[in-house]
Amino acid sequence: GGTWRGVFIRAPESTAVHAVAAGTVVFSGWLRGFGNLLILDHGGEYLTVYGNNQAILKQVGDNVAGGEAVASVGSSGGQAESGIYFELRYRGKPVDPLQWAKLR
């Protein structure tokens, strides 16, 4: 599978996954190791990655608002429990999402 550089957040299956900020969908599909995966481009060279989804609600090119539901929690990435894989990238490099959240 893929290399993880983010966090896994446990949540009940079918729970709504919300965009952390406004952006445009640049990837929407299945990727080995990540399952059903959605990637949002937020501009300013920031991307967020949402993996392990049960269902993806948005397609490539869709614009989303911050807080808008973009997927539902699942276990499509091969995890034993349901949850969402979340990753933040700046200029193509992973950023610790917990450190970023502390700055907000």
C-alpha positions as a Python dict, from the first residue, in 0.01 Angstrom:
ca = {
    (1, 'G'): (0, 0, 0),
    (2, 'G'): (90, 367, 18),
    (3, 'T'): (311, 539, 272),
    (4, 'W'): (121, 713, 548),
    (5, 'R'): (232, 1057, 661),
    (6, 'G'): (-82, 1174, 837),
    (7, 'V'): (-311, 1062, 1117),
    (8, 'F'): (-582, 797, 1147),
    (9, 'I'): (-890, 923, 1329),
    (10, 'R'): (-1124, 649, 1451),
    (11, 'A'): (-1492, 715, 1384),
    (12, 'P'): (-1809, 511, 1333),
    (13, 'E'): (-1873, 390, 980),
    (14, 'S'): (-2090, 625, 771),
    (15, 'T'): (-2000, 933, 978),
    (16, 'A'): (-1974, 1241, 755),
    (17, 'V'): (-1623, 1360, 664),
    (18, 'H'): (-1603, 1739, 631),
    (19, 'A'): (-1352, 1949, 435),
    (20, 'V'): (-1123, 2139, 671),
    (21, 'A'): (-1127, 2442, 438),
    (22, 'A'): (-1265, 2551, 102),
    (23, 'G'): (-1099, 2391, -198),
    (24, 'T'): (-1125, 2204, -525),
    (25, 'V'): (-1126, 1825, -564),
    (26, 'V'): (-814, 1714, -753),
    (27, 'F'): (-843, 1337, -690),
    (28, 'S'): (-1148, 1122, -620),
    (29, 'G'): (-1112, 746, -643),
    (30, 'W'): (-961, 430, -506),
    (31, 'L'): (-587, 405, -434),
    (32, 'R'): (-411, 95, -301),
    (33, 'G'): (-327, 135, 68),
    (34, 'F'): (-560, 433, 107),
    (35, 'G'): (-891, 288, -17),
    (36, 'N'): (-1147, 542, -136),
    (37, 'L'): (-940, 860, -142),
    (38, 'L'): (-1025, 1227, -186),
    (39, 'I'): (-767, 1505, -226),
    (40, 'L'): (-855, 1875, -202),
    (41, 'D'): (-642, 2162, -330),
    (42, 'H'): (-688, 2464, -104),
    (43, 'G'): (-464, 2701, -298),
    (44, 'G'): (-141, 2848, -164),
    (45, 'E'): (18, 2507, -230),
    (46, 'Y'): (-187, 2335, 45),
    (47, 'L'): (-356, 1997, -10),
    (48, 'T'): (-556, 1779, 225),
    (49, 'V'): (-593, 1404, 185),
    (50, 'Y'): (-891, 1203, 315),
    (51, 'G'): (-856, 825, 287),
    (52, 'N'): (-1020, 502, 402),
    (53, 'N'): (-1365, 639, 310),
    (54, 'Q'): (-1674, 424, 274),
    (55, 'A'): (-1808, 659, 5),
    (56, 'I'): (-1681, 969, -174),
    (57, 'L'): (-1940, 1241, -227),
    (58, 'K'): (-1742, 1470, -460),
    (59, 'Q'): (-1576, 1433, -800),
    (60, 'V'): (-1266, 1587, -960),
    (61, 'G'): (-1328, 1953, -1036),
    (62, 'D'): (-1595, 2005, -770),
    (63, 'N'): (-1553, 2312, -551),
    (64, 'V'): (-1628, 2258, -183),
    (65, 'A'): (-1682, 2493, 108),
    (66, 'G'): (-1504, 2459, 440),
    (67, 'G'): (-1710, 2227, 659),
    (68, 'E'): (-1895, 2072, 365),
    (69, 'A'): (-1942, 1693, 372),
    (70, 'V'): (-1709, 1536, 114),
    (71, 'A'): (-1712, 1166, 208),
    (72, 'S'): (-1827, 915, 469),
    (73, 'V'): (-1607, 723, 710),
    (74, 'G'): (-1533, 360, 632),
    (75, 'S'): (-1259, 99, 622),
    (76, 'S'): (-1186, 81, 249),
    (77, 'G'): (-811, 118, 305),
    (78, 'G'): (-787, -225, 465),
    (79, 'Q'): (-796, -111, 827),
    (80, 'A'): (-941, -339, 1092),
    (81, 'E'): (-1154, -52, 1226),
    (82, 'S'): (-1344, 231, 1066),
    (83, 'G'): (-1199, 578, 1060),
    (84, 'I'): (-1057, 847, 837),
    (85, 'Y'): (-698, 887, 727),
    (86, 'F'): (-614, 1260, 717),
    (87, 'E'): (-301, 1415, 573),
    (88, 'L'): (-197, 1776, 516),
    (89, 'R'): (59, 1867, 249),
    (90, 'Y'): (236, 2195, 179),
    (91, 'R'): (437, 2228, -142),
    (92, 'G'): (402, 1854, -192),
    (93, 'K'): (557, 1764, 144),
    (94, 'P'): (366, 1623, 440),
    (95, 'V'): (303, 1854, 735),
    (96, 'D'): (214, 1717, 1078),
    (97, 'P'): (-160, 1795, 1088),
    (98, 'L'): (-159, 1807, 1469),
    (99, 'Q'): (110, 2079, 1472),
    (100, 'W'): (-81, 2273, 1204),
    (101, 'A'): (-402, 2250, 1405),
    (102, 'K'): (-224, 2397, 1710),
    (103, 'L'): (-138, 2708, 1507),
    (104, 'R'): (-503, 2778, 1426),
}
